[in-house]
Amino acid sequence: MNREIAAQFIKMLTNLDHCLAKAEAHAEAKHFNVDNFVGDRLIVDMLPLAKQVLICCDSARAVVATASLTAPPVLGADPKTMAELRAHVGKTITYLQGMLEADFSQYQSGRYVPHWAGGKGMDGHTCVHEYGIPNFYFHLTMTYALLRRAGVELGKGDYLGALDLH
């Protein structure tokens, strides 16, 4: 674990915010309430867009907090509107930016106990590499897919963002 993982989370969350901004513009152009996206699902038993964004942010904060042997910040109530979702993403980015210089050298000794695990937890290595990073990208991709399916004009460039091409 190093600062590059935190920096990558920042980049991808910034891209996510860009996608959410495009959803706002799409809703405005089509004259419907942007908050209609918040409860959208790919299938009935899948979590809605709002939860996809929330878990994406939670995963990034959990990885960085666990790897730096610190507690993640509590960001308040679950977002219910697009504006609240974007604010949540912004708060997560701000937290991650503040952690770029954290000491991640002992990340393997970190401990993460997810709320859904019935009191069981995982070490820092498992949290970072087997849970947190894959979980982050899963929920990021689901958010992208939900917005694309809803007609928001997004492409791979919106997902990936700027690349350092030489």
N, C-alpha and C positions, 0 to 999 in steps of 0.2 A: 504494500500500500504506500502510495506517495501522493504528493500534491497534484500530480497529473490526473489522478482519478477524480479528485475534487474539481479540478479545472474542467475536466470533461463533463462532469455533471452540470457545472455552470453553463458550459456551451450548449448542452442539449436542452437544459431548462430554458435558456434564452430562446432557442429555436422553438420550443413548445409554446412559449409566450407569444412568439411571432405567429404561430399557427392559430392560437386563440384570438389574436388580433385580426387575423384574416377571417376567422369565423364571425367576429363582430361586424366586419365590413360586409361580409356576405349577407348576414341577416339584415343589415341596414339597406343594402341594395335591393334585396328581395322583399323588404317591408314586413319583416316578422320579428318577433321578440327573440333576441339572441339567447335568452335564458331557456328557450326551447331545447337547445343543445345539451344543457346540463343533465337532464335525465335520460338522454338518448342511450340506447344499448344496441349491441350487435345482435343479441339474441336474448330472449326473455330471462334466462337464468344467469346472465352475465351482469357484472357491475356496470352502473351507468358512467357516463363520461366524467361527471364530477368526482366520483370515487376513483376512477382511473388516474386522473390528475393528482388527486390527494395521495394515493399510494405511491405514485411516481416520486413526488416530493418527499414523502415519508421515508422511502427507500434510500434516497440520496442522503438525507439527514442521518438516518440510522447507520449507514456505512461510515460516514465521516465521524460521527460521534463515537461509535464503537472503536474505530481504528485509532482515534486520538485519545481514547480512554476518558472521554468526557460525556456529559449528558446532553442529549439533543434538546433544542429549545422547544417549548410548548407554544404553538402558534394560535391557539384558540379554537373556537368552534369550527366545525366542518363548513366549508364554503357552500353556499346555496345558489349563488348567482355567478354569471360569467365574470363580473367585476370582482367578486370575492375570490373566485378561482385564480384570476390573474394576480390579485394582491397576494394570495398564498404562494404562488410561484415566485413572485418578487421577494417575499420574505425569506423563502428558502434559498434563493440566489444570494441574498444579502448575508445570510448565515454562512453559506459555503464560502463566499468571498472572505469572510472573516476567519475562516479556518485554513486558508491556503498555506499559511506558515506554521500550522500546528505540527507537533511532533507525532509522526505516525510510525516511528521506529519500533514500537512495541505492540503494533496492531494485532498480532496473533494472540496476545494475552487478553485482548478485549473480550467482553461478554455482552451478548445481545439476547434479550428475552422478549420476543414478540408477544403482543397482547393475545394473539390467537393460539399460542402454543401451550396453554394450560400450565404455565409456570416453568416449562422447559425452555432451555435456551441453546445458544450456540457460541462457539469461540469466535474470535475476531477473523480468523482465516475463513471459516465457513460463512460468517456473516458477509464478508466482503466479496469473496469469489464465487460461492455457491448459492447464495441467497440474494444479497443486496444488489449487485450489478445486474444479474439476469432479471430480477424482479423489476428494477428500474426500467430496463429496456422493454420488457413485456408490456408494462402499463403505458409507457411512452408510445409504443407502437399501436396499442389499442386505441389510445386517444387520437392518434393520426388517422387510423382506419375509420373511426367513428365520424370524424370530421369529413374525410374524403367521401364516405358513403352518403353523408348528408348533403353533398354537393359543393362543399367548400373547395375552391380551386387551390389545391396543394400539390406539390410535386416532391420528388426526392430531395431537391435542393432546399426546400423548406424544412424538411426533416433533418438533413445533414448540416445545413448552414454553410458558412464560408469554409473553404478548404485552403490549406497552405500549399498551393501548387507552384512548382518551380519550373 
